[in-house]
Amino acid sequence: MRVLLTGHQGYLGTVMAPVLTAAGHEVVGLDSGLFADCVLGPTPADPPGHRVDLRDVTAEHVAGVDAVIHLAALSNDPLGSLAPQLTYDINHHASVRLARLARDAGVRRFLYASTCSVYGAAGGDDLVAEDAPLRPVTPYAESKVRVEDDLHALADGDFSPVYMRNATAFGYSPRLRADIVLNNLVGHALLSGEVLVLSDGTPWRPLVHAADIARAFTAALTAPYEAVHDRAFNIGSEINNVTVAEIAAQVAEAVSGSKVVITGENGADPRSYRVDFSRFRAALEGFDCEWTVKQGALELADAYRKHGLTGEDFERRFTRLAVLRAATGTGAVDDTLRWRR
């Protein structure tokens, strides 16, 4: 199968591309390259691809493609809140435009990287399934809800969108992100000796390893039409439904000599939800996630040590907001996040 993978030079795409290739698919990438240099360790071997802004995709980019895996987005809550209109322009409008182009080009399957943060203010200890009310609390999460709605309107017998609501990702990727919870806490533990939690530690977070996300998308790519067509799936494992305080405790165990420090300075986080992941396991019988939070913490600590993570790297090169502020500050990227060259 010829697969267009958007965001192939991002945190998840860099992990997913080789998994897809190993499964026998021909991968074509599409990425603007904003985070292509955010590499920790050896530079990854990318698949052939298009260097293009998502907002500038044309019919040519989806010609001859059997399926699209759409990961590309402004991809976290602080970034989305900094520039809400850009978040809607890129994450929502450009995504739906890509889907329309794909449908018109005869693409059969469109796997969309949504997020469990669409349940944002669910609260409580009950498990949240895909049919639960959606309560996004950030522009990032709201943009995901809007795309799901618009893709549903495009779905038909020839165009099959699937909404992959990923839990919060963790784990090592050659193109690292330090601004997601487990990756961040492990970095703080190694660099400062403190597992620094700025909230009160009580919110629930569902977590999932980047490699498990890659395996889930690869499985959904060739799943029977009736199993996945126009359906939402939570991607993760119930064992990784943990509070932020529990994540911190596991990091402290993984990084010898570190201690948990919960400051509470940011107060209670309204984003709190425990998630039910059984629908995807039922639809794709035999699939399950392989990584636990503790295994991920140990993997990250080892990778950070092996590749010489520094405080400068951690705060600037691997934090999405800092990377974009630096790029706009030097004039390499304009205020709409387009390359000037």
PyMOL commands that set and color helices and strands:
alter all, ss='L'
color gray80, all
select helices_A, chain A and resi 11-22+54-56+59-62+77-82+84-104+116-119+139-154+181-192+210-221+225-228+238-240+244-254+278-283+293-306+311-317+320-330
alter helices_A, ss='H'
color red, helices_A
select strands_A, chain A and resi 2-6+26-31+49-51+67-70+109-115+127-128+160-166+168-170+194-197+204-209+232-235+241-243+259-262+274-275
alter strands_A, ss='S'
color yellow, strands_A
deselect
rebuild
show_as cartoon
